[in-house]
Amino acid sequence: MTLNKMFSSRWFCAVLCTILLFGNSAYSQSKVRYVTKYKETAIAIMNETGIPASIILGIAMLESGMGTSKNARLLHNHFGIVGKNKLHKKKGGTYRSRYREFESDDASFRYFAKMVQKKKYYPLMKGDPKYKDWLKHMNDSGYSAAGQVWEKRVAGMISRYKLYKLDEQMAYSKK
């Protein structure tokens, strides 16, 4: 093996290892940052409405790509909520979206909770911390066109990041 090939192989391996180590680490850190940034909002909404923080945060994480989606960044929309926006005016008409624009990230989270509170399953489920039951009811009511795939992906997020532990702080009681 020539010195050039050996150097090339080692260099390639070193670059690949660096990408795998730091690339994956950066991705994991973005998830931790997202949870850290929005967990207090999710807990506050949970204690006001009885919707588990794990449900609020798990759905937001999935549907906003951990806050990296264009909808989350440009419209403060963390839940894929359809509606009006003024994005075409801001960006000179180069980007259009059918998703609703919110004043802030917090407004997006609160609007999501209001939507859930209007559902038939809400009175039965409010104050119940069992996230899998919530997801089943949401899926059965047609929350997502992806159906059981969506349900499994959100449950995976909640489980992987132990978001269910946030539900232990539920102070909401059924009235």
Secondary structure, DSSP 8 states (H G I E B T S, - for coil): --HHHHHHHHHHHHHHHHIIIIIHHHHHHHHHHHHHHHHHHHHHHHHHH---HHHHHHHHHHHHTTTTSHHHHHH--SS--B----HHHHTTTS---SB---SSHHHHHHHHHHHHHTSTTHHHHTT---HHHHHHHHHHTTS-TTTHHHHHHHHHHHHHTTGGGGGGG------
